Amino acid sequence: MQIIDGKATAAAIKAEIAEEVKEIIANGGKQPHLAAILVGHDGGSETYVKNKVIACEACGFKSTLIRMEDDVTEEELLSKVNELNADADVDGFIVQLPLPRHIDEQKVIMAIDYRKDVDGFHPVNVGRMAIGLPCFISATPLGIMTLLKRYGVATSGKKCVVLGRSNIVGKPMAQLMMQKHYGDATVTVCHSHSATLKEECRQADIIIAAIGQPDFVKADMVKEGAVIVDVGTTRVPDATRKSGFRLNGDVKFDEVAPKCAMITPVPGGVGPMTICSLMKNTLAAAKKEYYQ
């Protein structure tokens, strides 16, 4: 059994990006600039945005954090989005989700200029990804594809089960795994209402678990020699930790790991790759690789 180390892989990729940025600047190019809008003070979002700022520093990017309070109006938030759309110095930006209930998330996503949508959530990017055109791919699925590639995981012709059907992970993950130039795999999407979920998982060469339920994937759902990618990051109480909680994956790691050829840990697996992919998208935005 081999651990797929997302932390080490992400660090290596960020170092590669930093070298490229140095070269761009040395040749008179512009420093890539990523902006983030953070509404409110959600603990998970605060941590995630802080890590993005740190990653920007490691990559040699300029970063801007725009804080707005929980009671911000939808109109004020949309006005800030339009401001960033029009700012020529900002190459890409994200609006950290989730947003307060009184704000329509889809409306905000639609308002972002798809050429600056480095989260890959805008329908233009989602649609282009679905038909295999160049675009910004949402960060978690892109991170997973990068990990599989870097670890030499054979995906072509393999049976892959994606657990979960969210717009952020499950759906784009399934699209990428089935596409000829990415995964080229035979893909089954399962969710909490799938009648034959266990049977499907037992046949899978690759399981990508993004169902949002701690310890959902047990040993009896996994065949010997499978590759397991755990996207789950649920905070569960843990009195032994200073914070009072720990991050728990969707896979019962201690039980499942001995059966696997490869497995991602939580934390230190998919998480660092998500932020690293955001950096890759920002560099692509700065270089105008997809959209002129």
Secondary structure, 3 states (H helix, E strand, C coil): CEECCHHHHHHHHHHHHHHHHHHHHHCCCCCCEEEEEEECCCHHHHHHHHHHHHHHHHHCCEEEEEEECCCCCHHHHHHHHHHHHHCCCCCEEEECCCCCCCCCHHHHHHHCCCCCECCCCCHHHHHHHHCCCCCCCCHHHHHHHHHHHHCCCCCCCCEEEEECCCCCCHHHHHHHHHCCCCCCCEEEEECCCCCCHHHHHHHCCEEEECCCCCCCECHHHCCCCEEEEECCCEEEECCCCCCCEEEECCECHHHHHHHEEEECCCCCCHHHHHHHHHHHHHHHHHCCCCCC
